[in-house]
Each structure stands twice: as C-alpha cells, then as structure tokens.
C-alpha cells in the first residue's frame, strides 16, 4: 500500500494520490469532454452534463487507474510480469498498456465475460485465461497465480494507485465546470467513485456523490448497509462491467462509506432504456455500466431541480447482440 496513508482515519491520503497520478498519467490519457445535454436538461429542469469516459482511450475510464499502477512500478517490478483480472474494461486497459510498453502479462476473465470485450483484448495480443463465473473468483485465481509465479498483481479496484488514477476524472471535472452540485457515478468494485468522490469532496464539501448500481448486482450498496463487505451472489445484468462481488479487504469499501452520500438502484429495463435514450438523443454509444447514472437520474428526477448535475458515462463496450436486444427485443 502507498505511503500516502492517514493513520488517524485508517484511510489512504486519496487527495495526494490523485494529484500524483495526474502528473504521472496525463501524457498518456485523453481529457474527455464534459458535454451539456439539452435533452436531459429540458426533461429535468436541471443542467445536465455528461462526462464522456466512453470515448477514453480503450473505451473506458479504466485506463487511468491501470496506467497509474503500472507507471508507479519500478523497472525491476515490471520485468517480473503483470497479472490482472477483469470482466473486460480493466483488462482492455491493461492489454493496451502491456502492448504499448512492451511488457509481459496475463489477464484472467470470468467465463461469462462478453465476447466483444474478449475480442478487444485479443487485438492487443493479450494472454487471456478464463476462470469462474464471477469477477471475484477470477480475481482470486489471478492473485494465486501472481503469488505462485512471483508476478505483479494489478487489481481492477482494490489498490490505492488504481483509485488515484480514476480520481483524475475529478480534476478534469473541476477544470471543466465551475460548480458541480451532484455527481452520478456507476459502482462495481468502487474504484471509480472512490477516486472521483475522494477528490471532489475534499475540494468542495457541498457536492453530493451518488453511487448507481443495478438491482441485480448491488453488492457495494448492500455491504455498506450491513456495515461489512458481504459475500452474496449476483443475478445476471446488462451492466456486466459493474457486476460481481468485492474483495474482503477492499480499500474502496471504507472510501465509499466515507465519501458517497447515497446509492440508487435501477432495474434491467431501466438500464436498457437509458442506453437507448443516450444512443438516440445524444448519438453516443454506451455500455450497461455507463447507463447506470442516466437510469438512476431519470428514476429520481423529482429530487433535483435547478442543479448542475454530472452523469459519468464510464464506458462504451457493448456487444451488437445486446444492442439488438435493447432495440428489437430478445
């Protein structure tokens, strides 16, 4: 764990981590646009802005955290090789980085990972191994393999360097919008929202951070309700990038408890309708996880009036089969 650690609160010094990440990864990432949405704004009586991480290099925000982790390693550590686990987007980011910096590595995915995400990994020449039917099982196997082979394990979310990289979105938002009142952010393992909230809450204590999860896989929400990380099954969800469990020692659990104000859950139909709306009204391709903030906001329109609201569109990788189901039915 990083030396940037607050002994009093037992939480990492997230602000310093994010500022360090900003300097380290900025030459390699895209500052994604913050796009005003006339349609959603007119619908809600708010000023709605979309943070377009769906057009980040590799197609999602995951590049930020993965870059920060890899670039923070020593040359000796890099030579040991990299192992990670991912349902797709984190894997794509690592595959891109391994290819770009000519590093060796292996990416574990759950056996139910979408074909479109697997195909993208193969384009980068990634060494892929499938294991289990849940992200946590794939993560556990990847960790075991890394320990056995003496390689570096890169968590999709349970690493302060990963969280620090994702938090650079908060720095961009601060530059792009003078005042943000509410941020809607998708939540899986919690790395994205921990980084964004960990930065913005310390620069603007009045900002409200809302975590968005599918009803079929709301492990972080239910864990925070219970006061401990729960080991509970998830049902299938079109938001596959946020699906699955959370590692028992994940730093993101405490960061979410501290910085996230509320959680909104949405149904599968609400997620699908949000994807359709963004494609038809904004002409943007988004995946299930990116639709969570849109669906959660639309479900709770009456709670927000005359506010500057940011919806984090976290990624774009969705299969043609899922799109066909959304537009034409199964």
C-alpha positions in Angstrom: 0.0 0.0 0.0 1.1 3.5 -0.7 2.9 5.6 2.0 0.2 8.2 1.4 -1.9 6.8 4.3 -3.8 8.7 7.1 -3.1 6.9 10.4 -5.9 8.7 12.2 -8.7 7.6 9.9 -7.0 4.5 8.5 -7.9 5.7 5.1 -5.3 6.4 2.3 -4.5 10.1 1.6 -6.5 10.0 -1.5 -6.0 13.6 -2.4 -2.2 13.3 -2.6 -2.6 10.0 -4.5 -4.8 11.6 -7.2 -2.6 14.7 -7.6 0.4 12.4 -8.0 -1.5 10.3 -10.6 -2.4 13.5 -12.5 1.2 14.3 -13.1 2.2 10.7 -13.9 -0.5 9.7 -16.4 -1.6 12.9 -18.1 0.7 12.4 -21.1 -0.9 9.1 -21.9 -4.7 9.7 -21.4 -7.4 11.7 -23.1 -9.1 14.6 -21.2 -12.6 13.5 -22.0 -15.2 16.2 -22.8 -17.9 17.3 -20.4 -20.9 17.6 -22.8 -24.0 19.5 -22.0 -27.2 17.5 -22.7 -30.0 19.8 -24.0 -32.5 16.8 -24.0 -31.9 15.6 -20.4 -31.7 19.2 -19.2 -35.1 20.1 -20.7 -36.6 16.9 -19.4 -35.5 17.6 -15.8 -35.3 21.3 -15.2 -31.6 20.8 -14.3 -28.4 21.5 -16.2 -27.2 18.0 -17.1 -23.6 17.3 -18.2 -22.2 14.0 -19.5 -18.6 13.1 -18.7 -17.6 11.1 -21.8 -15.3 8.4 -20.4 -16.9 6.2 -23.1 -14.5 7.9 -25.5 -11.5 7.5 -23.4 -8.6 5.5 -25.0 -9.5 1.8 -24.8 -13.2 2.7 -24.4 -13.5 3.3 -20.7 -12.1 5.1 -17.6 -10.2 2.0 -16.6 -7.1 3.2 -18.5 -6.5 5.9 -15.9 -6.1 3.6 -12.9 -4.2 0.9 -14.8 -1.7 3.4 -16.1 -1.1 4.9 -12.7 -0.4 1.5 -11.2 1.9 0.3 -14.0 3.8 3.6 -14.3 4.3 3.6 -10.5 6.2 0.2 -10.6 9.9 0.0 -10.7 11.7 -1.4 -13.8 12.5 -4.5 -11.8 8.9 -5.0 -10.8 7.8 -4.5 -14.5 10.2 -7.2 -15.6 8.6 -9.7 -13.2 5.4 -9.6 -15.4 1.9 -8.4 -14.8 -1.3 -10.4 -13.9 -4.7 -9.0 -13.6 -8.4 -10.0 -13.6 -11.3 -8.2 -15.3 -14.7 -8.6 -16.7 -13.4 -6.6 -19.7 -12.7 -2.9 -19.5 -9.8 -3.1 -16.9 -8.4 -6.0 -18.9 -8.6 -3.9 -22.1 -6.7 -1.1 -20.4 -4.0 -3.5 -19.2 -3.7 -5.2 -22.6 -3.2 -1.8 -24.2 -0.6 -0.8 -21.6 1.3 -4.1 -21.9 1.4 -3.7 -25.6 2.4 0.0 -25.5 5.2 -0.5 -23.1 6.2 -4.0 -24.3 5.6 -5.7 -21.0 4.6 -9.4 -20.4 1.3 -10.2 -18.7 -1.7 -12.4 -18.3 -5.4 -11.3 -18.0 -7.9 -13.5 -16.1 -11.6 -13.1 -17.0 -14.7 -14.8 -15.7 -16.0 -17.4 -18.2 -19.2 -15.3 -18.8 -17.3 -12.2 -20.0 -18.8 -10.7 -23.1 -17.4 -11.8 -26.5 -16.9 -8.2 -27.6 -14.7 -7.5 -24.6 -12.7 -10.7 -25.1 -12.2 -9.9 -28.8 -10.9 -6.4 -27.9 -8.2 -8.0 -25.6 -7.1 -10.3 -28.3 -6.5 -7.3 -30.7 -3.7 -6.2 -28.3 -2.2 -9.7 -28.3 -3.1 -10.3 -24.7 -2.6 -13.7 -23.0 -6.1 -14.5 -21.7 -7.3 -17.1 -19.2 -10.9 -17.7 -18.3 -11.8 -18.8 -14.8 -15.1 -19.0 -12.8 -18.4 -17.3 -13.3 -17.8 -14.2 -11.2 -15.3 -11.4 -11.1 -14.2 -12.2 -7.6 -13.4 -15.8 -8.5 -11.3 -14.6 -11.4 -9.6 -12.1 -9.1 -8.8 -14.7 -6.5 -7.3 -17.1 -9.2 -5.2 -14.2 -10.6 -3.9 -13.4 -7.2 -3.0 -17.0 -6.6 -1.2 -17.2 -9.9 0.7 -14.0 -9.4 1.9 -15.2 -5.9 3.0 -18.6 -7.3 4.9 -17.1 -10.2 6.3 -14.0 -8.5 4.4 -11.6 -10.8 2.8 -8.3 -10.0 -1.0 -8.5 -9.5 -3.0 -5.4 -10.6 -6.4 -5.2 -9.0 -9.3 -3.7 -11.0 -10.2 -1.5 -8.0 -8.6 -2.7 -4.7 -5.4 -0.7 -5.0 -4.8 2.9 -4.0 -2.9 3.5 -7.3 -5.9 2.4 -9.2 -8.2 4.6 -7.2 -5.7 7.5 -7.6 -5.8 7.2 -11.4 -9.6 7.1 -11.6 -9.7 10.2 -9.4 -8.1 12.3 -12.2 -11.6 12.5 -13.6 -12.4 14.7 -10.6 -9.5 17.0 -11.5 -10.9 17.3 -15.1 -14.4 18.0 -13.8 -13.1 20.8 -11.6 -11.5 22.4 -14.7 -14.5 21.9 -16.9 -17.4 23.0 -14.8 -17.1 25.9 -12.3 -19.7 24.3 -9.9 -21.0 20.7 -9.9 -23.8 20.1 -7.5 -24.4 16.4 -7.9 -22.3 13.6 -9.5 -24.0 10.3 -10.5 -21.4 7.6 -10.8 -21.6 3.8 -11.6 -20.3 1.5 -8.9 -18.9 -2.0 -9.2 -15.8 -2.6 -7.0 -15.9 1.1 -6.2 -12.6 2.3 -7.6 -14.1 4.9 -9.9 -16.5 6.5 -7.4 -13.8 6.4 -4.6 -11.4 8.3 -6.8 -13.9 10.9 -8.0 -15.6 11.4 -4.6 -12.2 11.3 -2.8 -11.0 14.2 -4.8 -14.1 16.4 -5.2 -15.4 16.0 -1.6 -12.1 17.5 -0.4 -12.2 20.4 -2.8 -16.0 21.1 -2.4 -17.6 19.7 0.7 -21.1 20.7 -0.5 -21.0 18.4 -3.6 -23.3 15.3 -3.5 -22.0 12.0 -4.8 -24.5 9.3 -5.7 -23.5 5.7 -6.5 -25.5 3.9 -9.1 -25.9 0.1 -9.2 -28.1 -2.5 -10.9 -30.7 -4.1 -8.7 -29.3 -7.4 -9.8 -25.8 -6.8 -8.5 -25.8 -4.2 -5.7 -23.0 -5.7 -3.6 -21.4 -2.4 -2.5 -24.7 -0.9 -1.6 -25.8 -3.9 0.4 -22.4 -4.2 2.0 -22.5 -0.6 3.2 -26.0 -1.1 4.6 -24.7 -4.1 6.5 -21.5 -2.4 7.7 -19.3 -5.0 6.2 -18.3 -6.5 2.9 -20.9 -9.2 2.0 -20.3 -12.3 0.0 -23.6 -12.5 -1.8 -24.5 -13.8 -5.3 -25.4 -11.5 -8.2 -28.1 -12.1 -10.8 -27.3 -11.5 -14.5 -27.2 -7.9 -15.5 -26.6 -5.9 -18.7 -24.3 -3.8 -16.6 -21.7 -6.6 -16.7 -18.8 -4.1 -16.0 -20.1 -3.4 -12.5 -21.3 -6.9 -11.7 -20.0 -9.3 -9.1 -18.6 -9.2 -5.6 -16.0 -7.2 -3.7 -12.8 -8.5 -2.2 -13.0 -8.7 1.6 -10.1 -6.3 2.2 -11.0 -3.8 -0.4 -10.0 -0.2 0.4 -12.9 1.0 -1.7 -15.4 -0.1 0.9 -14.2 2.4 3.5 -13.7 5.1 0.9 -17.3 4.6 -0.3 -18.6 4.7 3.3 -16.8 8.0 3.9 -17.4 9.8 0.6 -20.5 8.5 -1.1 -23.7 10.3 0.0 -26.3 7.9 -1.4 -26.9 4.9 -3.6 -29.6 4.5 -6.2 -30.5 1.1 -7.7 -32.0 0.6 -11.1 -33.7 -2.3 -12.9 -32.6 -4.1 -16.0 -35.3 -2.5 -18.1 -34.3 1.0 -16.8 -30.7 0.4 -17.8 -31.7 -0.7 -21.3 -34.0 2.3 -21.7 -31.1 4.6 -20.6 -28.8 3.0 -23.2 -31.4 3.5 -25.9 -32.0 7.1 -24.9 -28.3 8.1 -24.9 -27.9 6.5 -28.4 -31.0 8.1 -29.8 -30.8 11.5 -28.2 -27.1 12.1 -27.7 -25.7 9.9 -30.5 -23.3 8.2 -28.1 -22.5 4.5 -27.7 -22.5 3.4 -24.0 -22.4 0.1 -22.2 -24.6 -1.1 -19.4 -22.4 0.4 -16.6 -22.3 3.8 -18.3 -26.1 3.8 -18.4 -26.5 3.4 -14.6 -26.1 7.1 -13.8 -28.6 8.0 -16.6 -31.1 5.5 -15.4 -30.7 6.4 -11.8 -31.1 10.1 -12.5 -34.2 9.6 -14.7 -35.7 7.5 -11.9 -35.3 10.3 -9.4 -36.0 13.4 -11.4 -38.2 15.0 -8.8 -35.3 15.0 -6.3 -33.3 17.5 -8.3 -34.2 20.9 -9.7 -32.0 23.7 -11.0 -28.8 21.8 -10.2 -25.6 21.3 -12.1 -25.6 17.5 -12.5 -22.8 15.4 -13.9 -23.5 11.8 -15.2 -20.4 9.7 -15.6 -20.6 7.7 -18.8 -18.0 5.2 -17.8 -17.5 3.1 -21.0 -18.7 2.2 -24.5 -18.0 -1.5 -24.9 -21.3 -3.3 -25.6 -22.0 -6.2 -27.9 -24.2 -6.0 -31.0 -26.3 -8.8 -29.6 -27.1 -6.7 -26.5 -27.9 -3.7 -28.7 -30.2 -5.8 -30.8 -32.0 -7.0 -27.7 -32.4 -3.4 -26.4 -33.8 -2.0 -29.7 -35.6 -5.0 -31.1 -36.3 -7.4 -28.2 -34.7 -10.8 -27.5 
